[in-house]
Structure formats: structure tokens, C-alpha cells
Amino acid sequence: MVATNLHADILSDLAAALAGSLGIAPTGNIDPERRSPSMFEPIHGSAFDITGKGIANPVASFWTGAMMLEHLGEKPAADLLMRAVEQVCAAGILSPDLGGTATTKEVTKAVVEAVRGMNR
């Protein structure tokens, strides 16, 4: 989608909420001609209201990292990371925003372990 920053921000927040949570959606500001750097970030922002509570959903950060890896030409690494995230979510290791009980650290640890398992 191509839009102004304000409109794209509103649309991406709405799409993420409809998908289940702001905690899962990645975004990228991409220069397809590669004249300027591209920027990748989760759409959820800083979320100061949940800082230090261990309930932030790290999925958007992983998904954003996968988008960046793909943009940088590292498609196998991007695919591996997304398969790990999908495996963890399918196993029910979810943060509270998705109805789970796992902490930020627990979800992150599960994704890291899944990546390690796939790299063997």
C-alpha cells in the first residue's frame, strides 16, 4: 500500500487490530529503488503503558526482522524466522493480547529455540 504517513499509520493499526492484535503486525517504509535507506518497525510503537510488565508481544518484532532480512536479500533466513514464529504460535505459546499466558521472554525464548532447532 502506498499512502501518506498518517493514513498508512491509521490503516495499519486498523488492519492489525482486525487480525487480532497490534502486537503482531510489522511494517516497512521501503524505497524499492534503493536510493534511500528503508526502515522497518513493528506498528505498535513504544507501548509505555506495558513497559516492564512482561506482556508485550514480540511477534511483530520478529516479523519485522523477517521483512528486513528479505529486503536485504536474505530470503532463506527470513523464511526460517517466520516458520519459527508460526510454529510457536501454532503450539499455543501466546502473549496475553492473543489470549495466551506466555510472557514476552517466554515467547522470545520459544522462537529462538525453534530457530535453533531448524538450523540443526
PyMOL commands that set and color helices and strands:
alter all, ss='L'
color gray80, all
select helices_A, chain A and resi 5-19+22-24+48-50+59-71+75-90+96-98+104-118
alter helices_A, ss='H'
color red, helices_A
select strands_A, chain A and resi 26-29+39-42
alter strands_A, ss='S'
color yellow, strands_A
deselect
rebuild
show_as cartoon
